Amino acid sequence: MGHMNAAEFAAARNMEELYALLAVAGMGPGWNKPEPSLWPSPKSAFVPAHWPYSAAKPALDAAGRFVSTELAERRNLILFNPVPGNTYGTARTMICAYQMVMPGETARSHRHTPNALRLVVDASPRAYTVVDGKKLPMLPGDVLLTPNWSWHGHRNESPDCAYWIDFLDAPLVHFLEPMFFESFPGGAEQADQVDEKSPMRFPISEICARLEAQDESRPGERELQLGPPHIETMALTVTRLAAGAASAAGRSTANSIFAVIDGHGRSSIDDREFEWRRGDVFVVPAWRRHRCRALERSFLLRVTDEPLMRKLNWLRQQ
């Protein structure tokens, strides 16, 4: 970037010469932007997408033959939104990934600025997430939190592989740039105490009991927001749909990622349609309409950046 003086700008004989001088000076004409910087309603570059667990599980099994926990910080599969140039985010502010830990393995402990949570898909007793020195059981359907800067690792003392779905607000942290990461000294945080009642763990048995106690929000539909504790950038809602029940959501400036705890159904997101089953993931980017119907009784976990949008007074729904 060059420093232009007043005489050079005064000598410009036409608009083209002015544009050339502005470019050298590292400035651009606001009246002649290549793309508008303001528009009348949201437009999301991210698209609706669906990832089946039936493909992710064998892919993780194959990775287990080649990728050890010594080689990789985490053996995971990133669910990147299929838009040009994107290799990471599932939605604009959030990323989702499938992860697997094999029997007898320990995924070493670390902590970081991004908030994280996980939904267990398949695991046997004695599979744990270690959060701040305590072992939290991981059973199918459980939701576990690892808020930002909490030490966390994974230990599988069971005879079976453990599979789960991770959610993080890392793309938001990348954009705003306050990223910090630290490995635990020595690799794995030692933990002997099993904490089944940890506030960081929402067992599926408790989720189902609380849903049963809820009134229906619509015919055949019950909703439960998980917490406390809450993660400031992401809200977690579990929806139970009776067989044949339908749900519809209008446009929202919030992004949402859904994971199927159990069941089978179909979703229509704008003009895209997906059929989902247990363990699947699908994303509803901002300002997209979403309609779904359960073909059998189904439980869906929705992870959304609504708290962030609300806090900034940017949450609008149509």
N, C-alpha and C positions, 0 to 999 in steps of 0.2 A: 504494500500500500504506500503510495507516494504522497508527498505533501505538496499541494498545489498552492501557488500564491495568487493574490488578487489580480495581478496583471494577466495571468494565463486565463482566468475565467473572463476577464474583461475583453480579451482578444477573441473569444469564441464568436464565430461568424454565423453559426446556425445551430439547430438543436442537436444534430449528429455530433458536432464537435463538443458541445456541452456534455452530452452523454459520455463521450470518450474521456473527457476530463474527470467527470464524476466517478467513472469506473476506476480510474487510476487513484483517485482520492479515497476509494473505499466507501463511496456513497451511492445511493440509488435514487432515481426520481420517483417519489411516491405517487405521482400522477400517471406513471407509466409502468406500473408493476406487472411482471409477467403473469402473476396470479393475484386475484383479490385477497386481501387479508381479512376481510369481514364479509359475512354472508348472512342471509335472512333466517336460516334455520340450520341445525346441525347436519353435517355430512360426515359419516364415518368411513374411513378408508378400510376398516376391517370388515370382514364378511362373516355371515353365519357359517359355522362349520361343525362337523361331528366326527368323533374319534371312537371307534368300537373297542371295547375291552377284549373282544374275541381276537383282535389283531395285536393289541398291545401285550397281552400276557405271553403268547408264544415269542414275540419279539424280545421281551425281557428274558425269557428262558434262554433264547439264543445268546443274548448278551452275557448271560451268566456263565457261558462256556468260555468267554474271551476276556471279560472285564471283571477284574477283582476289586474288592474294596480298598486294596493297597494301591491299585492303579488309579482309581477314580474316587473323588470326594463323595460322589453319589452315583449309583447305577440307575440312571433315570432316562426317560424318553420325553423330550420337550414337545409339547403340543403347540406348534407355531401356527399362527393364522396364515392361511394360504393366499397371501397377497404379495405382489411383486416387491422384492427388497426386504421382506420381513423373514427373519430366521429365529425369532425368539418369542415375542409376546403372543399370548393366546387372545387377549383383548388389549386395548390401548394401555391400560394401567396394570394388568395382571397377567401372570403366566401360570399355566397348569402343566403338570408332568406326571407320568406314571413312574413309580419306583418299586424296586424289588430288592430284598435282602435275603440271601440264601441261609439255610440252616447252619448254625454255628458262627455266622459272620457278625462282625461289628462294623457299622459305618461310623467313622470317627466323628468326634464332637467338634462343633464350631459354633460361632455366633455371627450375626450380621445385622445390618440396618433393616433390610426388608422384613416385614411381618410374614409369617408362614402358618399354614395349617394343613392338616392332612385328613383324608377320609380313607379308612381301611376298607379294602375290598375283599381280600382273602388272607387269612392269617390264623394260626393255631395258638392256643394258650402258650405263654412264655415267649411271645414276641413283644418287644417293648420299644417305645421311644423314651430315651433318657432326657428329661428336661430339668435343668438346674439341679442335677445330682440325684434325681428320683426316677425310678422306672415306672412308666405309665403303660398299663396293658393295652395292646392293640388287638381288638377283636373285630370281626367284620361288621361294618356299619358304624363303628365308633368314629367320632370326630375329635381331633386333638389339636391344640393350639401351641405354637411356639412364637410368642410375640417378639418384636425386635429386641435384639441384644440378649436374648435368653440362650444360654448354652443348650445345645441339643445334639443328640446322636441317636443311633438306632442299634439295637442288639436283638438278634434272633436266637433264642435258646431252645426253640422248638425243632421238631424233625422235619418241618415243612417250610417251603418258601413263603415269605410274607410279601404281599402286594398292596400298594395303596396309591392314592392320588394326592399329589402335592398342589397347593395353591400359594402363590406369593405375590406381593405387590412390587416385585423387583423392577418391572418396566417403569413404574412411576418413580422409583428411586433412581434408576438410570437417567431419566429425563431431568429430574431436579438436581441430581448429582451428589446427594449426601451419603454416598456408599462407603461403608466401612465393613471389613470382614476380618475375623480373627480365628485362627485354629486353636483348639484347646491344647495346652502344653502336654506333651506326651501322647497325644492322639485321641484316646477315648476317655471320657469322664467316667470315673469309677462310681458305681451305684449299686447298692445292695438292697435298699428299701424299695418295695413295691407300693406305689401310691394309687390305689384304685379310685380313691375319692378326690384326686387332684382336681382343682378348679379348671385346669387346663385340658381336662378330658370330659367329653360328653358321651357316655356310653349309649349304645343303641337301645338298650333296655329302658333307660331313663327317657330317651327321646320319644320312644313309642308310648310310654306311660303318660308323658306330658301332652302328647298329641291327642291321646284318647280323652284327656280331660278338657281339651279345647272345644269351643263351639265351632261349628262349620262356618267358614268364611263365605263359601258358596255351596250349593248342593253337592255333596260328595267330596268336598275339599276342606282340609284342615291345615293350618299353617302354624309354625312355631319358630320364633327367632331364638337362636342359641345365644346364651349368655345369662348373667355375667360369668367370667370377664368377657369384654368385647375388644376387638381389634379396631383401632381408630379409623383405618382406611378401608376396611372390608366388613360387610355385614353377612351373617350366615343365617339362612332360613331353610328349614326342612318342611316340605309340603307332602301331605299324604293325600293321594287321589284314589277314590274308590273306583272299581272297575267300571268303565264307561263314562266316568266323570271327565268333564272338560274344564280347561282353565284358559283365560285369555288375558294378555297384558298389552296395553297400548305403548306408544313410543315413550322412551325415557332417555334423559341425557346420561343415565347410569349404564355401565357395562355389567353384564351378568354372565357367569359361567355356571353351568348346571352339571352335576354328576348324579348318576342314577344309583341310589343306595340299593334299591330293589325294584323289581317290576318290569313292565314292558308297555311301551306306548309310542305315540307319534307326535312330532312337533312340526309346526309350520312357522318359519321365521321369514317374514316378508314373502318372497316367492320361492324360498328353499324349503324342502321337506325332508325330514329325517325320521327313521324308525329307531328307537333306542331300547336298550335292555340293561340289565344289571351291570354296573361297572363302566358304562359308557360315559362319555363327556361330550357336551355340546356348548357352544358359545352364542350368546345373543348380544352382539355389539350395540353400542349406543344408537338410539333413534331407529330401532327396528321393532316391528310388531311381532309378538310371539303368541301362538295358540298351541295348546297341546291337549291330547286326549289319552287317558290311560286305558289300555286294552285289558289290563288286569290291575289289581290293587298295586299301587306304586308309591315309592318314597323317593323324592328328589331333594338333593342339597343344592341350594342356590347360593353362590358367593358373588357379591356385588360390591361395587365401589360407591354405592349410594351414600354412606356416611361422609366420604370425602366430598362428593358433589353437594351434599346438604350443608356441610360445614362452610364451604366456599360460596354458598347461596347460588349454586349453579344447577341444582336439581330441578328439572322441569319434566312434567309428565303430560302426555296428550292422549 
